[in-house]
């Protein structure tokens, strides 16, 4: 009987002990202090309890400006790497561990890349000197709307001294300062280069005067994740460049029917031309060659002239404006027209033959022209070309040009 009572007493004692353990474990969310709160000495905590990561593991739709932080509540962080994995490339997010070793945060001004996956790897020592490691991932939001800037001139091209760096955006830009700040145009030798906005979808860059021959220009685009308008983000991140070749500036005098060509500051030759007729005059002002065509079709209906002309094989055509002004070969006018009369619909014509001749004035000039060369028209009975019609920005005084920057 005594043995039975001993066993019953032992069972009651064990039951009471178990009940006591259950009551202070805190697993039911009731909280409360007790002997077993916190880590047991000699027992390592789970990595997730030692190293806290924000955003949480597996998070999706993280915004570019959301905070990223890795921390410990005791001990210290030993090593942290946050890496963006994109297009089989790994780019580390710059950041620093605090002096007390308790926190890691990105460097000030650093933002997450949108539509990207990040991995976090952290190693920490807890308060007992035990090392823990944690690996997590998160994904940033994929914007519903993106914007892109179409750029001229082409990468690695050689251009004339009048080349203007021009961006046309596929969407209207509301945050113009942010977009302009994300585009850097630099040169060697260095000169001041300033951007100028035309409306909300075009941004041009140029120096105060024509580039010096031999200048190397670098365009650094950091548009990716820049919010150009509410909910509309850029996608480009690259560096392109071009070289400025020799200087060639040609001056068309509509009254004299001549074009004086100056190469590297020295007169090269004078060619006879025909400019716009009295009712269809040629724009005055500085224009820049933006396209070169051995042969092209010119249809008056595409530029507001109805069916007055449709020439399917215009030779040696050099585009000067977006609105349809060209300097081109002309085989349909009589030879004595050039140098004596203005008969075109606004273009500047040089004598040529059908199919284009290399030894004609038009062929000779075409072969010596670069995209970016300047054609300046004077003494025409027309207005000055608009600065956003082609690359007409050289017609804007430097002080006014600078006022058109969103950063001024």
Secondary structure, 3 states (H helix, E strand, C coil): CHHHHHHHHHHHHHHHHHHHHHHCCCCCCCCCCCCCCCCCCCCCCCHHHHCEEECCCCEEEECCCCCCEEECCCCEEEEEEEEEEECCEEEECCEEECCCCCEEEECCCCCCCCCCEEEEEEEEECCCCCEEEEEEEEEECCCCEEECEEEECCCCEEECCCCCEEEEECCCCCCHHHHHHCEEEEEECCCCCEEEECCCCEEEEECCCCCCCCCEEEEEEECECCEEECCEEECCEEEEEEEECCCEEEEEECCCCEEEEEECCEEEEEEECECECCCCCCCEEEEECCEEEEEEEEEHHHHCCCCCCEEEEEEEEEECCCCCCEEEEECCCCHHHCCCCCCECCCEEEECCCCCCCCCHHHHHHHCCCCCCEEEEECCCCCECCCCCCCCHHHCCHHHHHHCCCCC
